[in-house]
């Protein structure tokens, strides 16, 4: 989101409201921003709609508590916060909602390649070939890139300086991760049958 403009009409401090109503209004502003945003909203952006002494973290915690028992929740992903539907409602959404292009619709192999990139980034196509024992098609890399799940990283410091691949913030958001530290450890991948990821 990150806008560099400030709204001169937005009264951030709300000095005329009693403290409990001021806090409630700041929570509602954060709720409105998260609701309107298609991507995770960083702390600095949320701080632009609340008073100078307000804790964005505590406001988000209180808002999350208000949402207990609702079909959606606040998730901390990719360095910010966003609304998402609770996983338990995924079957209902698939059955009735028109979410078409929002679905990742990735094959098991696509997910394995994404995981390899996430765990070994920056990685070249040659590095992926070493992991999977076969060439990874440019078409697959192109599809993952077109969905903004991967991007190009630094050029590899070898002859020909091949491109490397890295995951993106969209990858983190799509899989509900705050950072790459939230990836499952490699033992969990082996237990899940993805033993080639442990290389």
C-alpha positions in Angstrom: 0.0 0.0 0.0 2.6 2.5 1.1 1.3 5.9 0.1 3.5 9.0 0.7 0.7 11.4 0.9 -1.1 12.4 4.1 -4.7 13.5 4.3 -4.8 17.0 5.9 -8.5 16.4 6.8 -7.8 13.2 8.7 -7.7 14.0 12.4 -5.4 11.3 13.7 -5.3 12.4 17.4 -9.1 12.7 17.9 -8.6 14.9 21.1 -12.4 15.5 21.5 -13.2 11.9 22.0 -12.9 10.1 25.4 -10.1 7.6 25.4 -12.3 4.5 25.0 -14.1 5.9 22.0 -10.8 7.2 20.5 -9.4 3.7 20.8 -12.5 2.2 19.2 -12.3 4.7 16.3 -8.6 3.9 15.7 -9.6 0.2 15.6 -12.3 0.9 13.0 -9.9 2.9 10.9 -7.4 0.0 10.8 -10.3 -2.4 10.0 -11.4 -0.1 7.1 -7.8 0.0 5.7 -7.3 -3.7 5.9 -10.8 -4.4 4.4 -10.0 -2.1 1.4 -6.5 -3.3 0.8 -5.8 -6.2 -1.7 -2.3 -6.8 -0.1 -0.9 -6.9 3.4 -0.7 -3.5 5.0 2.6 -2.7 6.9 2.7 -1.2 10.4 3.9 2.1 9.1 1.0 2.5 6.8 -1.5 1.7 9.6 0.2 4.2 11.8 -0.9 6.9 9.4 -4.5 6.6 10.5 -4.1 6.5 14.3 -2.7 8.9 16.9 0.9 9.4 17.5 1.0 7.5 20.8 -1.2 4.6 19.7 0.2 1.1 19.4 -0.7 -0.4 16.1 0.1 -3.8 17.4 -2.3 -3.5 20.3 -5.0 -2.0 18.1 -4.7 -5.0 15.7 -4.8 -7.4 18.7 -8.0 -5.8 19.9 -9.5 -5.9 16.5 -8.6 -9.5 16.1 -10.3 -10.2 19.4 -13.4 -8.5 18.2 -13.4 -10.8 15.2 -13.4 -14.0 17.3 -16.2 -16.3 16.1 -16.4 -14.6 12.7 -15.8 -16.2 9.3 -12.7 -14.1 8.8 -9.6 -13.1 10.7 -6.6 -10.8 10.6 -3.4 -12.6 9.5 0.1 -11.3 9.7 1.7 -12.0 6.4 4.5 -10.7 4.2 5.5 -7.9 6.7 1.9 -6.6 7.2 -1.6 -7.5 8.1 -4.6 -8.5 6.0 -8.0 -10.0 6.3 -8.5 -13.6 5.2 -11.3 -16.1 5.5 -10.8 -18.8 8.1 -9.6 -22.0 6.6 -12.6 -24.0 7.9 -14.8 -22.1 5.4 -12.8 -22.9 2.3 -15.2 -25.7 1.2 -18.2 -23.4 1.5 -16.4 -20.7 -0.5 -15.4 -23.1 -3.3 -19.0 -24.4 -3.4 -20.7 -21.1 -3.8 -18.5 -18.1 -4.4 -17.1 -16.9 -7.7 -13.4 -16.8 -6.8 -12.1 -17.9 -10.2 -8.7 -16.4 -10.7 -8.1 -16.0 -6.9 -7.4 -19.8 -6.7 -3.7 -20.7 -7.1 -4.7 -23.9 -9.0 -1.1 -25.2 -8.8 -0.1 -28.8 -9.5 1.8 -30.7 -6.9 4.9 -30.4 -8.9 4.4 -26.6 -9.2 4.2 -26.4 -5.4 7.3 -28.6 -5.1 9.2 -26.2 -7.4 8.0 -23.2 -5.4 9.1 -24.9 -2.2 12.6 -25.6 -3.7 12.9 -21.9 -4.7 11.8 -20.8 -1.2 14.2 -23.0 0.6 17.2 -22.6 -1.7 16.9 -19.0 -3.0 18.4 -17.5 -4.9 18.5 -20.5 -7.1 19.2 -21.0 -10.8 17.3 -23.4 -13.2 20.4 -25.5 -13.0 20.1 -25.6 -9.2 16.5 -26.7 -9.6 17.6 -29.4 -12.1 20.0 -30.7 -9.5 17.2 -31.0 -6.9 14.6 -32.6 -9.2 16.9 -34.6 -11.5 15.3 -33.0 -14.5 15.1 -29.7 -16.4 12.5 -27.3 -15.1 10.6 -25.9 -18.0 10.7 -22.2 -18.9 6.9 -22.4 -19.1 6.6 -23.5 -15.5 8.9 -20.7 -14.4 7.0 -18.3 -16.5 3.6 -19.3 -15.0 5.0 -18.9 -11.4 6.5 -15.5 -12.4 3.2 -14.4 -14.1 1.4 -15.1 -10.8 4.0 -13.0 -9.0 4.9 -16.0 -6.8 8.5 -15.8 -7.9 10.8 -13.1 -9.2 14.3 -12.8 -10.5 17.1 -12.6 -8.0 20.7 -11.6 -8.4 22.6 -13.0 -11.3 24.6 -16.0 -10.3 28.4 -15.3 -10.0 29.4 -18.0 -12.5 30.2 -18.1 -16.2 27.3 -16.7 -18.2 25.8 -15.1 -15.0 22.5 -17.0 -15.2 19.4 -15.6 -13.6 18.4 -16.8 -10.2 14.9 -17.0 -8.8 13.5 -15.9 -5.4 10.0 -15.9 -3.9 8.0 -12.7 -3.6 5.7 -11.0 -1.1 2.8 -12.4 -3.1 4.2 -15.9 -2.4 4.2 -15.2 1.4 0.6 -13.8 1.2 -0.7 -16.7 -0.9 0.6 -19.2 1.6 -0.2 -17.2 4.7 3.4 -16.7 5.8 4.8 -13.6 7.5 8.3 -14.4 6.4 10.4 -17.3 5.0 11.2 -18.2 8.6 7.6 -19.5 8.8 8.3 -22.2 6.2 8.1 -25.7 7.7 11.4 -27.2 8.7 12.9 -29.7 6.3 12.1 -32.7 8.6 8.4 -31.9 8.2 8.9 -31.9 4.4 10.5 -35.3 4.5 7.6 -36.6 6.7 5.2 -35.1 4.1 6.9 -37.1 1.3 8.8 -34.2 -0.2 12.2 -35.7 0.6 13.8 -34.1 -2.4 13.4 -30.7 -0.6 15.9 -31.8 2.1 18.9 -31.7 -0.3 
